Amino acid sequence: MIKYIITLILLLLLYFFISKNIINVDGFANNDNRPLPDLSNPFVHLYDDEGNKLNIVLIAQPLGSDDQYRKYMENMAKITFIGISSYMEFPHVPTNPEDNYKEEHFSQEQNVQEQDGHEQHALVENFAYGYTTPYYLDMYFEMCKGWLHCFKYPEKYIPIDKPHALISESDFVNYKQIPYDPNQVREFDFLYSCPKVNKESGCDDWVSHNKNWALALKCLPILCEKFKLKGLLVGREGCDIPEECKPYITTTGWLDYGENIKQYNKCKFIFIPNQRDASPRVITEAMSADCAVLINKNILGGWKYAVEETGELFNDENDIEEALNKLLPKLNKSEFKSRQYIIDNYGPVNSGRKLKEFLFKHWGDKINIKESECDYITMRGKLSGYDELKRKN
């Protein structure tokens, strides 16, 4: 009998230990009031409309150091980590050659077929360039419990057996902070943004790959010589421009963020030839200044912003003329309403409510705030200046 009593006591002690040190460590259901950590890039904190930090954290790009992985391991018990596609094809292998990623420990073999009695494996396209930085795709698939993504075909980039939603950081554009004057004369027809990595960087660098400078160069003669459009090329000062385009083109050097967002109000539409870009924020920032959009339909993310009220899509230099023939007449008649489209469909409050719905649907029992006391959820900090849109509890 004593042996059974001792066994029971040990089991009770084990249960008490697990309850206190595993379940309660989560800080989810057991009201653990210890402060959540302050994590930095590539981690992105989420906040409710009162500025309370959530115990759900986004991973926005590949981990760049052992210390970042250590931060994940230290906090995985009390934080739910979710991925967000903000860095090229992430979580898939980013294809920018400057990153030097090479995929490791992940099989892309599909479509096994029998030929002559032997298995033949058709390999899915592997975008890795065979460089020296290892990239563990399966690790990111395992680390993240769900995904916010920007992809037209998410099954190519994320594990769709986990919760996922078409939500991008660019959706949360703070349109009230973007300079906008409806009476300003727009001296340029279009803006193309391709800043260099830094002031000392050359014209062909990490950014130019993402912004598809190669395609831009093919399209500029059509925009300028064919249609006589005046363009503002942000960040392309000192770069080679087609000779026939020079009378129509103005370039800038490096601009800080405050100066950069002032440029939108000078232009009628934004030109986005970008392809390997995960929903760049310049699109919704420019739309907030009421710029129409001309977007590469093959862009990883951001394609969704080109609708009837805002602009057009194109493939490459072979069909951009067709897209311009649709865009320019509507532009000249002031038929596009890009800023209003952002206000009605995106921005921090509308997008924050969509994010809240997604998070509470899948992790509502683990979130450290009450759904009934939260109107919307924002990224990177508490939102201010939108009190008139806040719902009353």
Contacts in CASP RR format, 6 or more apart in sequence:
PFRMAT RR
TARGET T0000
AUTHOR 0000-0000-0000
METHOD contacts of the structure
MODEL  1
MIKYIITLILLLLLYFFISKNIINVDGFANNDNRPLPDLSNPFVHLYDDE
GNKLNIVLIAQPLGSDDQYRKYMENMAKITFIGISSYMEFPHVPTNPEDN
YKEEHFSQEQNVQEQDGHEQHALVENFAYGYTTPYYLDMYFEMCKGWLHC
FKYPEKYIPIDKPHALISESDFVNYKQIPYDPNQVREFDFLYSCPKVNKE
SGCDDWVSHNKNWALALKCLPILCEKFKLKGLLVGREGCDIPEECKPYIT
TTGWLDYGENIKQYNKCKFIFIPNQRDASPRVITEAMSADCAVLINKNIL
GGWKYAVEETGELFNDENDIEEALNKLLPKLNKSEFKSRQYIIDNYGPVN
SGRKLKEFLFKHWGDKINIKESECDYITMRGKLSGYDELKRKN
22 77 0 8 1.000
23 29 0 8 1.000
23 30 0 8 1.000
24 30 0 8 1.000
24 32 0 8 1.000
25 32 0 8 1.000
25 77 0 8 1.000
25 78 0 8 1.000
26 32 0 8 1.000
26 55 0 8 1.000
26 77 0 8 1.000
26 78 0 8 1.000
26 366 0 8 1.000
27 34 0 8 1.000
27 55 0 8 1.000
27 78 0 8 1.000
27 368 0 8 1.000
28 55 0 8 1.000
28 78 0 8 1.000
28 365 0 8 1.000
28 366 0 8 1.000
28 367 0 8 1.000
28 368 0 8 1.000
29 365 0 8 1.000
29 366 0 8 1.000
32 78 0 8 1.000
34 78 0 8 1.000
36 53 0 8 1.000
36 55 0 8 1.000
36 78 0 8 1.000
36 79 0 8 1.000
36 368 0 8 1.000
37 71 0 8 1.000
37 74 0 8 1.000
37 75 0 8 1.000
37 79 0 8 1.000
38 45 0 8 1.000
39 45 0 8 1.000
39 57 0 8 1.000
39 71 0 8 1.000
39 75 0 8 1.000
41 60 0 8 1.000
41 61 0 8 1.000
42 59 0 8 1.000
42 60 0 8 1.000
42 61 0 8 1.000
42 62 0 8 1.000
42 63 0 8 1.000
42 64 0 8 1.000
42 68 0 8 1.000
42 87 0 8 1.000
43 57 0 8 1.000
43 58 0 8 1.000
43 59 0 8 1.000
43 60 0 8 1.000
43 68 0 8 1.000
43 71 0 8 1.000
43 72 0 8 1.000
44 57 0 8 1.000
44 58 0 8 1.000
44 59 0 8 1.000
44 60 0 8 1.000
44 84 0 8 1.000
44 169 0 8 1.000
44 379 0 8 1.000
44 380 0 8 1.000
45 53 0 8 1.000
45 54 0 8 1.000
45 57 0 8 1.000
45 58 0 8 1.000
45 379 0 8 1.000
45 380 0 8 1.000
45 381 0 8 1.000
46 53 0 8 1.000
46 54 0 8 1.000
46 56 0 8 1.000
46 57 0 8 1.000
46 58 0 8 1.000
46 355 0 8 1.000
46 359 0 8 1.000
46 377 0 8 1.000
46 378 0 8 1.000
46 379 0 8 1.000
47 53 0 8 1.000
47 54 0 8 1.000
47 377 0 8 1.000
47 378 0 8 1.000
47 379 0 8 1.000
47 380 0 8 1.000
47 381 0 8 1.000
47 382 0 8 1.000
47 383 0 8 1.000
48 54 0 8 1.000
48 369 0 8 1.000
48 373 0 8 1.000
48 374 0 8 1.000
48 375 0 8 1.000
48 376 0 8 1.000
48 377 0 8 1.000
48 378 0 8 1.000
49 374 0 8 1.000
49 375 0 8 1.000
49 376 0 8 1.000
49 377 0 8 1.000
49 378 0 8 1.000
49 382 0 8 1.000
49 383 0 8 1.000
49 390 0 8 1.000
50 374 0 8 1.000
50 382 0 8 1.000
51 381 0 8 1.000
51 382 0 8 1.000
52 368 0 8 1.000
52 369 0 8 1.000
54 359 0 8 1.000
54 367 0 8 1.000
54 368 0 8 1.000
54 369 0 8 1.000
54 377 0 8 1.000
55 78 0 8 1.000
55 79 0 8 1.000
55 80 0 8 1.000
55 366 0 8 1.000
55 367 0 8 1.000
55 368 0 8 1.000
56 79 0 8 1.000
56 80 0 8 1.000
56 81 0 8 1.000
56 82 0 8 1.000
56 359 0 8 1.000
56 363 0 8 1.000
56 367 0 8 1.000
57 75 0 8 1.000
57 79 0 8 1.000
57 80 0 8 1.000
57 81 0 8 1.000
57 82 0 8 1.000
58 81 0 8 1.000
58 82 0 8 1.000
58 83 0 8 1.000
58 84 0 8 1.000
58 148 0 8 1.000
58 379 0 8 1.000
59 72 0 8 1.000
59 81 0 8 1.000
59 82 0 8 1.000
59 83 0 8 1.000
59 84 0 8 1.000
59 140 0 8 1.000
59 143 0 8 1.000
59 144 0 8 1.000
60 83 0 8 1.000
60 84 0 8 1.000
60 86 0 8 1.000
60 87 0 8 1.000
60 90 0 8 1.000
60 169 0 8 1.000
61 86 0 8 1.000
61 87 0 8 1.000
61 90 0 8 1.000
62 87 0 8 1.000
62 90 0 8 1.000
62 94 0 8 1.000
62 101 0 8 1.000
62 135 0 8 1.000
62 140 0 8 1.000
63 69 0 8 1.000
63 72 0 8 1.000
72 81 0 8 1.000
72 143 0 8 1.000
80 145 0 8 1.000
80 363 0 8 1.000
80 366 0 8 1.000
81 143 0 8 1.000
81 144 0 8 1.000
81 145 0 8 1.000
82 144 0 8 1.000
82 145 0 8 1.000
82 146 0 8 1.000
82 147 0 8 1.000
82 148 0 8 1.000
83 91 0 8 1.000
83 140 0 8 1.000
83 144 0 8 1.000
83 146 0 8 1.000
83 147 0 8 1.000
83 148 0 8 1.000
84 147 0 8 1.000
84 148 0 8 1.000
84 149 0 8 1.000
84 167 0 8 1.000
84 168 0 8 1.000
84 169 0 8 1.000
85 91 0 8 1.000
85 147 0 8 1.000
85 148 0 8 1.000
85 149 0 8 1.000
85 150 0 8 1.000
85 151 0 8 1.000
85 157 0 8 1.000
85 158 0 8 1.000
85 168 0 8 1.000
85 278 0 8 1.000
85 279 0 8 1.000
85 300 0 8 1.000
85 301 0 8 1.000
86 168 0 8 1.000
86 169 0 8 1.000
86 278 0 8 1.000
86 279 0 8 1.000
87 94 0 8 1.000
87 278 0 8 1.000
88 94 0 8 1.000
88 95 0 8 1.000
88 96 0 8 1.000
88 210 0 8 1.000
88 276 0 8 1.000
88 277 0 8 1.000
88 278 0 8 1.000
88 300 0 8 1.000
89 95 0 8 1.000
89 127 0 8 1.000
89 157 0 8 1.000
89 276 0 8 1.000
89 278 0 8 1.000
89 300 0 8 1.000
90 140 0 8 1.000
90 278 0 8 1.000
91 137 0 8 1.000
91 140 0 8 1.000
91 141 0 8 1.000
91 144 0 8 1.000
91 147 0 8 1.000
91 157 0 8 1.000
91 158 0 8 1.000
92 127 0 8 1.000
92 137 0 8 1.000
92 156 0 8 1.000
92 157 0 8 1.000
92 158 0 8 1.000
93 101 0 8 1.000
93 102 0 8 1.000
93 103 0 8 1.000
93 126 0 8 1.000
93 127 0 8 1.000
93 128 0 8 1.000
93 135 0 8 1.000
93 137 0 8 1.000
94 101 0 8 1.000
94 135 0 8 1.000
94 276 0 8 1.000
95 127 0 8 1.000
95 128 0 8 1.000
95 129 0 8 1.000
95 276 0 8 1.000
96 206 0 8 1.000
96 209 0 8 1.000
96 210 0 8 1.000
96 276 0 8 1.000
97 129 0 8 1.000
97 131 0 8 1.000
97 209 0 8 1.000
98 205 0 8 1.000
98 206 0 8 1.000
98 209 0 8 1.000
99 131 0 8 1.000
99 133 0 8 1.000
99 206 0 8 1.000
100 129 0 8 1.000
100 131 0 8 1.000
100 132 0 8 1.000
100 133 0 8 1.000
101 128 0 8 1.000
101 129 0 8 1.000
101 131 0 8 1.000
101 133 0 8 1.000
101 134 0 8 1.000
101 135 0 8 1.000
102 128 0 8 1.000
102 129 0 8 1.000
102 130 0 8 1.000
102 131 0 8 1.000
102 132 0 8 1.000
102 133 0 8 1.000
102 134 0 8 1.000
102 135 0 8 1.000
103 126 0 8 1.000
103 128 0 8 1.000
103 134 0 8 1.000
103 135 0 8 1.000
103 136 0 8 1.000
103 137 0 8 1.000
104 134 0 8 1.000
104 135 0 8 1.000
104 136 0 8 1.000
105 136 0 8 1.000
105 137 0 8 1.000
105 138 0 8 1.000
106 136 0 8 1.000
106 137 0 8 1.000
106 138 0 8 1.000
108 123 0 8 1.000
108 124 0 8 1.000
108 126 0 8 1.000
109 121 0 8 1.000
109 122 0 8 1.000
109 123 0 8 1.000
109 124 0 8 1.000
110 121 0 8 1.000
110 122 0 8 1.000
110 123 0 8 1.000
110 124 0 8 1.000
111 121 0 8 1.000
111 122 0 8 1.000
112 119 0 8 1.000
112 120 0 8 1.000
112 121 0 8 1.000
112 122 0 8 1.000
113 119 0 8 1.000
113 120 0 8 1.000
113 122 0 8 1.000
114 120 0 8 1.000
128 135 0 8 1.000
141 158 0 8 1.000
141 159 0 8 1.000
144 162 0 8 1.000
145 162 0 8 1.000
145 163 0 8 1.000
145 363 0 8 1.000
146 162 0 8 1.000
146 163 0 8 1.000
146 164 0 8 1.000
146 362 0 8 1.000
147 154 0 8 1.000
147 158 0 8 1.000
147 159 0 8 1.000
147 162 0 8 1.000
147 163 0 8 1.000
147 164 0 8 1.000
147 165 0 8 1.000
148 164 0 8 1.000
148 165 0 8 1.000
148 167 0 8 1.000
148 168 0 8 1.000
148 355 0 8 1.000
148 358 0 8 1.000
149 157 0 8 1.000
149 158 0 8 1.000
149 164 0 8 1.000
149 165 0 8 1.000
149 166 0 8 1.000
149 167 0 8 1.000
149 168 0 8 1.000
150 166 0 8 1.000
150 168 0 8 1.000
150 170 0 8 1.000
150 278 0 8 1.000
150 279 0 8 1.000
150 300 0 8 1.000
150 301 0 8 1.000
150 302 0 8 1.000
151 157 0 8 1.000
151 158 0 8 1.000
151 166 0 8 1.000
151 300 0 8 1.000
151 301 0 8 1.000
152 301 0 8 1.000
152 303 0 8 1.000
154 160 0 8 1.000
154 164 0 8 1.000
154 166 0 8 1.000
158 164 0 8 1.000
163 358 0 8 1.000
163 361 0 8 1.000
163 362 0 8 1.000
165 354 0 8 1.000
165 355 0 8 1.000
165 358 0 8 1.000
166 304 0 8 1.000
167 351 0 8 1.000
167 354 0 8 1.000
167 355 0 8 1.000
167 358 0 8 1.000
168 278 0 8 1.000
168 279 0 8 1.000
168 301 0 8 1.000
168 302 0 8 1.000
169 279 0 8 1.000
169 281 0 8 1.000
169 379 0 8 1.000
170 279 0 8 1.000
170 280 0 8 1.000
170 281 0 8 1.000
170 283 0 8 1.000
170 284 0 8 1.000
170 302 0 8 1.000
171 284 0 8 1.000
171 346 0 8 1.000
171 347 0 8 1.000
171 351 0 8 1.000
171 354 0 8 1.000
172 346 0 8 1.000
172 347 0 8 1.000
172 348 0 8 1.000
172 351 0 8 1.000
172 352 0 8 1.000
172 378 0 8 1.000
172 379 0 8 1.000
173 281 0 8 1.000
173 284 0 8 1.000
173 285 0 8 1.000
173 287 0 8 1.000
173 288 0 8 1.000
173 342 0 8 1.000
173 346 0 8 1.000
173 347 0 8 1.000
173 348 0 8 1.000
174 347 0 8 1.000
174 348 0 8 1.000
174 383 0 8 1.000
175 284 0 8 1.000
175 288 0 8 1.000
175 339 0 8 1.000
175 342 0 8 1.000
175 343 0 8 1.000
175 347 0 8 1.000
176 385 0 8 1.000
176 386 0 8 1.000
177 261 0 8 1.000
178 261 0 8 1.000
178 264 0 8 1.000
178 285 0 8 1.000
178 288 0 8 1.000
178 289 0 8 1.000
179 261 0 8 1.000
179 262 0 8 1.000
179 264 0 8 1.000
179 265 0 8 1.000
179 289 0 8 1.000
180 265 0 8 1.000
180 288 0 8 1.000
180 289 0 8 1.000
180 290 0 8 1.000
180 339 0 8 1.000
181 265 0 8 1.000
182 290 0 8 1.000
184 265 0 8 1.000
184 266 0 8 1.000
186 265 0 8 1.000
186 266 0 8 1.000
186 267 0 8 1.000
186 268 0 8 1.000
187 230 0 8 1.000
187 266 0 8 1.000
188 230 0 8 1.000
188 231 0 8 1.000
188 232 0 8 1.000
188 250 0 8 1.000
188 266 0 8 1.000
188 267 0 8 1.000
188 268 0 8 1.000
189 223 0 8 1.000
189 229 0 8 1.000
189 230 0 8 1.000
189 231 0 8 1.000
189 267 0 8 1.000
189 268 0 8 1.000
189 269 0 8 1.000
190 223 0 8 1.000
190 229 0 8 1.000
190 230 0 8 1.000
190 231 0 8 1.000
190 232 0 8 1.000
190 267 0 8 1.000
190 268 0 8 1.000
190 269 0 8 1.000
190 270 0 8 1.000
190 271 0 8 1.000
190 294 0 8 1.000
191 231 0 8 1.000
191 232 0 8 1.000
191 233 0 8 1.000
191 234 0 8 1.000
191 263 0 8 1.000
191 264 0 8 1.000
191 266 0 8 1.000
191 267 0 8 1.000
191 269 0 8 1.000
191 270 0 8 1.000
191 271 0 8 1.000
191 286 0 8 1.000
191 291 0 8 1.000
192 211 0 8 1.000
192 216 0 8 1.000
192 231 0 8 1.000
192 232 0 8 1.000
192 233 0 8 1.000
192 234 0 8 1.000
192 236 0 8 1.000
192 270 0 8 1.000
192 271 0 8 1.000
192 272 0 8 1.000
192 273 0 8 1.000
193 211 0 8 1.000
193 234 0 8 1.000
193 235 0 8 1.000
193 260 0 8 1.000
193 270 0 8 1.000
193 280 0 8 1.000
193 282 0 8 1.000
194 207 0 8 1.000
194 208 0 8 1.000
194 211 0 8 1.000
194 213 0 8 1.000
194 216 0 8 1.000
194 233 0 8 1.000
194 234 0 8 1.000
194 235 0 8 1.000
194 236 0 8 1.000
195 207 0 8 1.000
195 234 0 8 1.000
195 235 0 8 1.000
195 253 0 8 1.000
195 254 0 8 1.000
195 255 0 8 1.000
195 260 0 8 1.000
196 202 0 8 1.000
196 203 0 8 1.000
196 205 0 8 1.000
196 207 0 8 1.000
196 208 0 8 1.000
196 235 0 8 1.000
196 253 0 8 1.000
196 254 0 8 1.000
197 205 0 8 1.000
197 206 0 8 1.000
197 207 0 8 1.000
198 254 0 8 1.000
199 253 0 8 1.000
199 254 0 8 1.000
201 207 0 8 1.000
203 213 0 8 1.000
203 236 0 8 1.000
203 238 0 8 1.000
203 239 0 8 1.000
203 240 0 8 1.000
204 213 0 8 1.000
208 214 0 8 1.000
209 276 0 8 1.000
210 274 0 8 1.000
210 276 0 8 1.000
210 277 0 8 1.000
211 273 0 8 1.000
211 274 0 8 1.000
211 277 0 8 1.000
212 273 0 8 1.000
212 274 0 8 1.000
212 275 0 8 1.000
212 276 0 8 1.000
212 277 0 8 1.000
212 296 0 8 1.000
213 236 0 8 1.000
213 239 0 8 1.000
215 273 0 8 1.000
215 275 0 8 1.000
215 296 0 8 1.000
215 316 0 8 1.000
215 317 0 8 1.000
216 271 0 8 1.000
216 273 0 8 1.000
217 242 0 8 1.000
218 316 0 8 1.000
218 317 0 8 1.000
219 271 0 8 1.000
219 273 0 8 1.000
219 316 0 8 1.000
219 317 0 8 1.000
219 320 0 8 1.000
220 241 0 8 1.000
220 242 0 8 1.000
220 245 0 8 1.000
220 249 0 8 1.000
221 242 0 8 1.000
221 244 0 8 1.000
221 245 0 8 1.000
222 317 0 8 1.000
222 320 0 8 1.000
222 321 0 8 1.000
222 324 0 8 1.000
223 229 0 8 1.000
223 231 0 8 1.000
223 245 0 8 1.000
223 248 0 8 1.000
223 271 0 8 1.000
223 320 0 8 1.000
223 324 0 8 1.000
224 230 0 8 1.000
224 231 0 8 1.000
224 242 0 8 1.000
224 244 0 8 1.000
224 245 0 8 1.000
224 247 0 8 1.000
224 248 0 8 1.000
224 249 0 8 1.000
225 244 0 8 1.000
225 245 0 8 1.000
225 248 0 8 1.000
226 321 0 8 1.000
227 324 0 8 1.000
227 328 0 8 1.000
228 248 0 8 1.000
229 248 0 8 1.000
230 248 0 8 1.000
230 249 0 8 1.000
230 250 0 8 1.000
231 248 0 8 1.000
231 249 0 8 1.000
231 250 0 8 1.000
231 267 0 8 1.000
232 250 0 8 1.000
232 251 0 8 1.000
232 252 0 8 1.000
232 263 0 8 1.000
232 266 0 8 1.000
232 267 0 8 1.000
233 239 0 8 1.000
233 241 0 8 1.000
233 249 0 8 1.000
233 250 0 8 1.000
233 251 0 8 1.000
233 252 0 8 1.000
234 251 0 8 1.000
234 252 0 8 1.000
234 253 0 8 1.000
234 255 0 8 1.000
234 260 0 8 1.000
234 263 0 8 1.000
235 251 0 8 1.000
235 252 0 8 1.000
235 253 0 8 1.000
235 254 0 8 1.000
235 255 0 8 1.000
236 251 0 8 1.000
236 252 0 8 1.000
236 253 0 8 1.000
237 251 0 8 1.000
237 252 0 8 1.000
237 253 0 8 1.000
238 251 0 8 1.000
238 253 0 8 1.000
239 251 0 8 1.000
241 249 0 8 1.000
241 251 0 8 1.000
252 263 0 8 1.000
255 263 0 8 1.000
261 285 0 8 1.000
261 289 0 8 1.000
264 270 0 8 1.000
264 285 0 8 1.000
264 286 0 8 1.000
264 288 0 8 1.000
264 289 0 8 1.000
264 291 0 8 1.000
265 289 0 8 1.000
267 286 0 8 1.000
267 291 0 8 1.000
268 291 0 8 1.000
268 292 0 8 1.000
268 331 0 8 1.000
269 291 0 8 1.000
269 292 0 8 1.000
269 293 0 8 1.000
269 294 0 8 1.000
269 311 0 8 1.000
269 327 0 8 1.000
269 331 0 8 1.000
269 336 0 8 1.000
270 282 0 8 1.000
270 283 0 8 1.000
270 286 0 8 1.000
270 287 0 8 1.000
270 291 0 8 1.000
270 292 0 8 1.000
270 293 0 8 1.000
270 294 0 8 1.000
271 294 0 8 1.000
272 280 0 8 1.000
272 282 0 8 1.000
272 283 0 8 1.000
272 293 0 8 1.000
272 294 0 8 1.000
272 295 0 8 1.000
272 296 0 8 1.000
272 299 0 8 1.000
272 302 0 8 1.000
273 296 0 8 1.000
274 280 0 8 1.000
274 296 0 8 1.000
274 299 0 8 1.000
275 296 0 8 1.000
275 298 0 8 1.000
275 299 0 8 1.000
275 300 0 8 1.000
276 300 0 8 1.000
277 299 0 8 1.000
277 300 0 8 1.000
277 301 0 8 1.000
278 300 0 8 1.000
278 301 0 8 1.000
279 299 0 8 1.000
279 300 0 8 1.000
279 301 0 8 1.000
279 302 0 8 1.000
280 302 0 8 1.000
283 293 0 8 1.000
283 295 0 8 1.000
283 302 0 8 1.000
283 305 0 8 1.000
284 305 0 8 1.000
284 342 0 8 1.000
284 346 0 8 1.000
284 347 0 8 1.000
286 293 0 8 1.000
286 338 0 8 1.000
287 293 0 8 1.000
287 305 0 8 1.000
287 310 0 8 1.000
287 338 0 8 1.000
287 339 0 8 1.000
287 341 0 8 1.000
287 342 0 8 1.000
288 338 0 8 1.000
288 339 0 8 1.000
288 342 0 8 1.000
289 339 0 8 1.000
290 336 0 8 1.000
290 337 0 8 1.000
290 338 0 8 1.000
290 339 0 8 1.000
291 338 0 8 1.000
292 310 0 8 1.000
292 311 0 8 1.000
292 327 0 8 1.000
292 330 0 8 1.000
292 331 0 8 1.000
292 336 0 8 1.000
292 338 0 8 1.000
293 305 0 8 1.000
293 306 0 8 1.000
293 310 0 8 1.000
293 311 0 8 1.000
293 312 0 8 1.000
293 338 0 8 1.000
294 306 0 8 1.000
294 311 0 8 1.000
294 312 0 8 1.000
294 313 0 8 1.000
294 314 0 8 1.000
294 320 0 8 1.000
294 323 0 8 1.000
294 324 0 8 1.000
294 327 0 8 1.000
295 302 0 8 1.000
295 303 0 8 1.000
295 305 0 8 1.000
295 306 0 8 1.000
295 311 0 8 1.000
295 312 0 8 1.000
295 313 0 8 1.000
295 314 0 8 1.000
296 313 0 8 1.000
296 314 0 8 1.000
296 315 0 8 1.000
296 316 0 8 1.000
297 303 0 8 1.000
297 306 0 8 1.000
297 313 0 8 1.000
297 314 0 8 1.000
297 315 0 8 1.000
298 315 0 8 1.000
303 313 0 8 1.000
306 312 0 8 1.000
306 313 0 8 1.000
307 341 0 8 1.000
309 336 0 8 1.000
309 337 0 8 1.000
309 338 0 8 1.000
309 340 0 8 1.000
309 341 0 8 1.000
310 336 0 8 1.000
310 337 0 8 1.000
310 338 0 8 1.000
310 341 0 8 1.000
311 327 0 8 1.000
311 330 0 8 1.000
311 336 0 8 1.000
311 338 0 8 1.000
312 323 0 8 1.000
312 324 0 8 1.000
312 326 0 8 1.000
312 327 0 8 1.000
313 323 0 8 1.000
314 320 0 8 1.000
314 322 0 8 1.000
314 323 0 8 1.000
330 336 0 8 1.000
344 350 0 8 1.000
348 376 0 8 1.000
348 378 0 8 1.000
348 383 0 8 1.000
348 386 0 8 1.000
349 375 0 8 1.000
349 376 0 8 1.000
349 383 0 8 1.000
349 386 0 8 1.000
349 389 0 8 1.000
349 390 0 8 1.000
351 376 0 8 1.000
352 376 0 8 1.000
352 377 0 8 1.000
352 378 0 8 1.000
353 375 0 8 1.000
353 376 0 8 1.000
355 376 0 8 1.000
355 377 0 8 1.000
356 371 0 8 1.000
356 374 0 8 1.000
356 375 0 8 1.000
356 376 0 8 1.000
356 377 0 8 1.000
359 367 0 8 1.000
359 377 0 8 1.000
360 367 0 8 1.000
360 371 0 8 1.000
364 371 0 8 1.000
372 393 0 8 1.000
373 393 0 8 1.000
375 390 0 8 1.000
375 391 0 8 1.000
375 393 0 8 1.000
376 383 0 8 1.000
END
